[in-house]
Amino acid sequence: MKLEIYLMLTVSVLSSASAAQAQNIPPQVEVKLADLLEEAERVHPSIKAESLMLESKRAHVPQVKSLPDPSVQVGWMGNIRPFSVQHLDPSSYRGINAMQEFPYPGKLKLRGEIAEKDVEAERWNLEAARRQVRSNVKSAYYELSAIDQALAITQRNKNLLEKLTRITEEKYKVGKGLQQDVIRSQLEVSRILRTFTLLHQRRGTLVAKLNSLRLRPPDTEIGQVAAADKFDLNYSLEELVETAFSNAPEIRRQEELIGQSRYAVSLARKEYYPDFRAGYDYQQRPDLPDMHGFNIAINVPIFYKTKQREEVREANFALESAKQSRESIHTALLFQVKEQYLQVKASDELLILYTKALVPQSALALESSLSAYQTGSVDFESLLANFTSVLEFEVNYYEELANYQKALVNLEQITGLELAK
């Protein structure tokens, strides 16, 4: 039986190391990332809200580009009875008046351009919402993948450890083993059971998160996730920063708001010029010819020192504020890109360390200790230490792979590049 356990443990360790090194674990196809992304983008309220807000702002554009509504007034002068007149009285009449306001040339166009910039800014709000949802789905998916791999590895090692525990018990019964070995192996099994509980709790949290992103009940089952592939980052830090500055939703939205503020300054300057009103009057008088009249009125900006001039100052301050906000976003984005880039590089180095050193070396150490344990030259405590090292490094590999993928996802959200498919 000892030889059987030795062979099983050796095969398990070597196959696990090879799987971690080649990342060739057979995929589980119960759930696919593309399906999760499609569903989340289709139903998520934040995307729908921004889509509706975009349509709302589009509908505002033709409103501000249109002329003000004309006004129509009817009235009479004479008797108190409506529309009655007094005969032989030239001052008595009934009539109608129509008036149309015409803003100074260029004002309506500027108002339209301000509204259109608002539409373009909202378009980037929609893009930011879409990227945020995709980022949340991908991050949860890659973390769930790591959890499922950790569960599979832990289950496999638990089964082997239980068999090893039975071996120590048999050796103790026949007087060839120590009671502390039995207790130590049983303790390690209990630790693995504790790990199972924590992993299942984390998995349940991630499943609930993915379900919330798809507007499904939190306890909706999600099948096992396949081992995630490792995607290489083929962009330099400088390229990522440049792409972020040109394609980040926050930057693009702020650029539109700066353009909007420039138009607002131009419109404020136009307010120095008067608007026009043109009207037509018609009066019907008893016993006298009907009268027709036209009138034109303009508003005179005599209070320009406290109105128009201050409006221009207000618009200029708003423009400078928008520019400073852009610089603030630039600074924040530079830090975010560099932070995630360094996370990718650090995780990449750790993954190489796991696949080329820690996992295979720990597997060889366990294989060696297994041989020595059979001959009695290594105690059970050393064998168990090597066994737990293999388990720890295998699980850590997939945890670090999830960190690597999540850093790529964060860079995707900032730059708009497809880095983790």
Secondary structure, 3 states (H helix, E strand, C coil): CHHHHHHHHHHHHHHHHHHHHHCCCCCCECCCHHHHHHHHHHHCHHHHHHHHHHHHHHHHHHHHHCCCCCEEEEEEECCCCCCCCCCCCCCCEEEEEEEEEECCCCHHHHHHHHHHHHHHHHHHHHHHHHHHHHHHHHHHHHHHHHHHHHHHHHHHHHHHHHHHHHHHHHHHHCCCCCHHHHHHHHHHHHHHHHHHHHHHHHHHHHHHHHHHHCCCCCCCCCCCECCCCCCCCCCCHHHHHHHHHHHCHHHHHHHHHHHHHHHHHHHHHHCCCCCEEEEEEEEECCCCCCEEEEEEEECCCCCCCCCHHHHHHHHHHHHHHHHHHHHHHHHHHHHHHHHHHHHHHHHHHHHHHHHHHHHHHHHHHHHHHHHHHHHCCCCHHHHHHHHHHHHHHHHHHHHHHHHHHHHHHHHHHHHCCCCCC
